[in-house]
Amino acid sequence: MLKRSKQRESIKKFLISRYDHPTAETVYMNIKEEFPNISLGTVYRNLSLLADIGEIQKLSTGIGPDRFDGNPKPHYHFICKECGSVLDLNVTGLDHINVLAAQDFDGEIEGHVTYFYGKCSSCKAKRQTS
């Protein structure tokens, strides 16, 4: 049984309230307002623990630092290659991807991660006006 932690609960609550998939540094700067003595290491440890137990998602996008998502349910993400923003994508019709992947695979597939990359609407609009 995991011991309750006010700091961990605050980190989780903060992530659930955000849809911009903040970095650990952003989480730290915001949590520090409530817990002035919290260390960046404590924030990292709690983020890792919350991701390990499936209460949040850790997103390793390949662009910049890891990001964190307060929504632990399986869903897809879009990463803007220009500004680095990470957005939730509402994609339907990909639920069968695990079944397709398992067709010629002897192991057991438990899930998958797929990121979509390109330009977000803001970066696309900036490019079109310049």
Phi, psi and omega in degrees: 000133182278128178292136180293141179224126178297322179295314180297317179297321179293320178297314180296315179300318178299314181295321180296331182278353185245148178237010182261005176054068185292160174279169177299323179297319178295317177300312181303311182298325180280320180290330180300333178296322180274325181235083186302334183266003182291144179260159176299324178299320178296319178297313178301314180298318180290322176297316178297316180296313180299322177291318181298324181269003173081020180269341174219174174246140172258125182250113175260095191276342185086353177237106179076192183289164176302150177241163183230141185236125179287352178264105184280350182290147179300126174200170186257158182230150174246134179242124178280124182285348180265307184259348178082004180294150179239124184236146173288140175247134176265092184248129175247158176093001179256006182300334183276001185299324178296321179295315178299316182295328184280348185304317181243037184228127182284338183282196181239117180271126182254347181174184179205162175232128177227128175247143174253135183241152176164216178246133176290170183299324179294314180291324177297316180294319178299318182293323182287333180270351181260000000 
